[in-house]
Amino acid sequence: MSVETKTLSKLISEIFWREGFTLATAESCTAGNVAAIITAIPGSSRFYKGGVVAYANEVKEELLHVKKETLDTHGAVSEETVVEMVYGAMETLHADYAVATSGIAGPGGGTPDKPVGTIWVAAGTKGKVLTAKLSDDEGREKNIQTATAKTLQLLLELCQKQENEE
């Protein structure tokens, strides 16, 4: 775990403990890495509900309620898909917040439209989802680390915005 992801996870944990929020994860290309970083902080069981690693589209559809039409129209690696993954994870796992990742970590699998390194990440709560697209290919391991860190950054940003609005 990098210093950056450890720091982000600790800050997120503090907010979730203080506010009593719950969290779920829906991961494709990061394969549970976000969940591992979150749960590396002692006490995460107070707020972390669980996660779904959804590599296959049918898992995205059946467990995370991503519409087949969304996958057919935009693909698994799209902003639309990660937004639906966030809402599906909140519903399936009964959580206040969720994060989602979907992308092409590499080294293979890329296309001209979606080359290796194309990754969409999202963090959301009811009525609000923040998304980001990553597009640099720095190798599989670094792509996963970068997507994990960006996902945690979005979640922290969202939590801080929600706190300031209350």
Beta strands, then each sheet from edge to edge (+ up, - down):
strand 1: 23-27
strand 2: 48-53
strand 3: 97-103
strand 4: 119-125
strand 5: 128-134
sheet 1: 2+ 1+ 3+ 4- 5+
end
